Amino acid sequence: MDGGPRGDVKAAEAAELHLAGVHDVVGNEVEEPLEDLAGHPHGNPELLGDEVSELVLRVAHEGGILGVRGKSFHKAEVKRNGGDAEVRKKGWKEKEQEFFAKLSAEQREWVRRRVKLVFEGDIEDEVTLIPREGLIELFQQWKKVEGKKVLSLNDTGLLRTFVWQIAMKIRAREYEKINGNMRSVWYGHVEPLYVEKNLLESDVALTPGALSLLMPEVLDEILKVELPGVSEGMRRLKEIVERGARGMRGLGKREREVCRRVSKAAREQYITNTTTGVFDDFVKAGVFRFKEEFAFLDPREGWATIGENRPRVIFYTEKEGLWWLCQHLSKKYKITVIASQGEPSLLAMEYFVRRLKKKVKSVAVGALTDYDPWGFQIAESFEEKLKEGIFFGKDNVDFVKLNGTQKDLERLFTPEEIARGKRDLRLYSQYKQAQVNNWMKETDGIKGEPYGIHVDLAKRDRLKAVAEAWVESVNGGESSRRGPRRRTTR
């Protein structure tokens, strides 16, 4: 490289060229943010070449291109340390204010109602630096426990602010993106916070029994008591926990330990579910996206195919065991198919709809799920998610339940097969009976009795016939048949 004044002039010219579009020569800020600088060939010394980059940055900084007339380069500093140039990027608190300003007025109001913002003085610092007592004071709610009002932690409030701050730290490159699933968030962020602050087993030293009382449906899932034929030992465990829920007095040391362990597991599941719900809320509001902000992995990759010829027509099932039927319909009719393995997560839906919207603006869906309260709910959940404003919207989804009425059931099963395969829903736990009752109002069960049946018990030829008949009935992306909404015929 040339030395002396001429070399500096050439370097200054090079600096202007390398930094064009990032910052003009009089120091005025332009739209490209500094967080992109590290990967920008104009701002990363390693990408400029060892000898050229050093002089470019020195001349640009000292000559005014990075800071002429008192103006800063997006509040960045170029520091000297043993001849190396280091760019200090914006911290997450600065990113918070910058990101918030770019939201729509409606989104800003949505965030204000749910998140404690540092730049607005709602909270002094990141939640990981606030002591336990401070978090309970900031995110408080009153719970009634054993007849007394107790000041407790509002987990949803804390997790909303925590997830927001995680996103801001990712934007400031203080945290790496998730690059995993919701369990990755639990292990990497949520569990460490709750353990360090002593909030996992008990947020305000509530008894394990009281915590169990607050989460009966979660406890129910853990104990698996909804399964018919549950063992006597499991029934005994359920009895102990229910006694503990009414109060720990009278329980022996071993029984107290049982309650403590169950309560810890229940609380962990509750916090995990709440965290997922918080992410979903941010995405539904259009504030974040699972992929862009966090790089979550697609949980259903390999279980969805976008149709080649008729992508608007979607066959949906909750059953991985019916993937063979999905493949058959995809091959024969070139339609879109997806199997969700239970209720579809909003994360999985984001990836699915992202691919689908590259080809279509509206969809017609045929859903084949179990004939029971939970299959009914799963189908409705899939429909509701598709109708979210961030996806297709309410007016662009035509939805049919292919197994939502007793008439549908008769197309899939003979009376003898129903008699052999039906499940008595009265054997399920008390916490699920409300769902059973609501489903009975919609469908009247099986001949007026609270029985259900798994759809994958049907013979393959009948499953194919029902699915094919629906596909062939769809014209121009809309089905000629409407499925049950809130009330179905018997």
Secondary structure by P-SEA (a helix, b strand, c coil): ccccaaaaaaaaaaaaaaaccccccccccccccccccccccccccccccaaaaaaaaaaaaaaccccccccccccbbbbbcccbbbbbcccaaaaaaaaaaaccaaaaaaaaaccccccccccccccccccaaaaaaabbbbbbcccccccccaaaaaaaaaaaaaaaaaaacccccccccaaaaaaccaaaaaaaaccccccccccaaaaaaacaaaaaaaaccccccccaaaaaaaaaaaaaaaccccccaaaaaaaaaaaaaaaaaaaaaaaaaaaaaaaaacccccccccccccccccccccccccccbbbbbccccaaaaaaaaaaaccbbbbbccccccaaaaaaaaaaaaaccccbbbbbbccccaaaaaaaaaaaaaaacccccccccbbbbcccccaaaaaacccaaaaaacccccccccccaaaaaaaaaaacccccccbbbbbcccccaaaaaaaaaaaaaaccccccccccccccccc
